[in-house]
Amino acid sequence: MTQETENAGVTAGGELEELLLRMGAGDRQALAALYSRTRAAVYATALGLLQNAADAQDAAQDTFVKAWEAAVRYRPQGSPMAWLLTIARNKALARLRRRGRQQTLSDEEWDAIPAGATVPAEDRALLQRALGALRGDERQIVLLHAVSGLKHRQIAELMDMPLATVLSKYQRTLKKLRVLLEGDDAT
């Protein structure tokens, strides 16, 4: 990781921390800015666990409501993104417990994935089957990195895993996806 990349991460964390502190003071514009900067990561976290766009959107909305309510108690320590994504993860897990199910993604649900992660219609069924074959933690790591653009270090912090574990799971999952998408000759 270069010094510039590290500084960018610190700056982004500082900006999110400032937004959370402003939210704690009742600043609704800070909430809008936080939402704008973090919605893709929050949605991807929920989607990775729930595998249902409507449920993921609801969990994401619940996340920002909870963040607004809890911002008054937020204390700058650790990563503000990890704090927010922990809320998202907890909201998604609570929804899973209530529903007791997971579903595959429909075409409309693929369209709900933010941040320009468009998938051509002919590739959706194949990609959906491949993602469905992944374990929950594998799917979540891939979605957080590929869709949300989170760094592996951030994912490790969020998922409470060593960085080396996240990196190895990510690499193994990419190989698994390659085999699933291209066939047995992709190794």
N, C-alpha and C positions, 0 to 999 in steps of 0.2 A: 504494500500500500504506500503510495507516495505521500509526501508531506502535504501536497495540495489536496489530495483526496481526503486525508485525515482532517485538514482544516475545513473542508467543505462539510464533512459530517458534523464537526463541532459547531460550525455556524448554523447548520440546519437544526441541530438539537437546541442551540441557543434561541433560535427563532421560535421553535415550538414551545420551549419553556416560557418565553416571554408571552406568547399567545395564551398559554394556560394560566399564567399569572394575571393577565388582563381579563380573561374569562372569569377568574375568581373574584375580580372586582366588578363583574357585571357587564363587561364590554361585549355586546353581541357581534360587533364587527370582528372581534378576535375569534369568536366561534366560527364565523363565516370563513375567515382566513385559514383557521385550523382545518376545517372541513375541506376546503379547496386543496390544501397541501397533503392531506392524509387520507382522503376518501378511498383512493384506489387500494392502499395498503389495508385499510380497515375492511373493505369489501372482500379483498382476496383472502384475508384471514378467515372471515366468516364463511366464504364460499368453499374454501379448502376443507373446512370441517363439515359444513352442512350439505354441500353438493346440491343445493337448490337455490336458485337466484332470488326467488321471492323471500325465502327465509333469510338468505344472506343480506338482502336489502333491509329487511326488518331488523336483523341483528345489528347491522351497521347504523341504522337510525337510532336504535336503542343505545348503541355505544356513544353516539354524540350527545344524546340526552343525558346519559349517565355522566359523561365527561363534563358537561355544563353544570350539572348538579354537584359533582365532586370537585370541581376546579377550585372552589373556595377553600378546600382542605388540602389542595395539592401543595407539596413542598418539593422544591428543586433538589432532587437526589436521583442519581441514575439517569436513564434515558427517558425523555418525555414520550418518544415514540413507543418504547417498550411498555410504558404505563398505559398508553392509549390502546395498544394492540392486546394487552392483557385484558383490558375491559372488553374488547371485541371478542377475544377468545372465550372469556367467561360467559358473555351473552350468547354466543353460538352454542357453547356446551349446554347451557341452561335450556336453550331451545331444543337441542337434540334430546335432552333428558325428558322434556315435556312431550315431544313428538315420538320419541323412541324409534326413529327411522332415518334413513338416508335415501336420497333419490338421485337418479342420473339427471344430467342437464338436457333440457330441450333446446331446440333451435333458438327460441325466444330468449331463453336464459343465457345462452352464449352471447347474444347481442347485448346483454346487460353488463358484461364484463367491461369495466372502464379502462382508461389509459391506452386506447388504441390497440387493444389486443384482439384484432379482428382475425377470424379464421374463415377461410372460404367454405361455403356450404358443403362441397364435396369432401372436405377433410374433417368436418365436424364429427361425423359418426365414428370414424377411425380414431380420432384424437380422444373422443369421449370414452370409447371402450378402453383405450390405453390408460387414461387417467383413472378410470374406474377400477382398473386392475392394480393400481398402486395402493399401498397401505396409507392410512390417514396422515402419518407424519411425513411420508415421502411426498404425497400430493401437496401437503401444506408447504413444505420447503420449496418445491418447484413453483407453486403459485406465488408465494411471497417473493421469490427471487425474480421469476420471469415476468409475472404480471405487475407486481407492485414495485419492482425495482429495488427491493431492500437488499442491502449488502449481507453477505453471509454472517458477518459479525453481529449485525442487528438481529438476524434470524436466530442465531445461537442464544443471544440474550433473551429474546422474546420467548423462545421455546425452552429456556432453561437447560440448554445442552452445551457441551464443550464445542468450541469452534471446529475442532478437528472432526467431531462426529457429524456436524452439519455438512462440512465439506465432503466427507466421504459418502454420506447418505445422498447428497446432491449428485455426486459423480456416479454412484451406483444406480441411482434413479434415472439419470440420463441414459446410461447404458441399457437399463431395463426398458425405457421408453423407445430407444432406438430399435431394440429387438422386437418389441411389440408393434412398432410402426413399419419397420422395414422387413421384418422376418428374421429367421434364424441366422442368415448369412451376414447380419449387420455387426457381428462381434469382431 
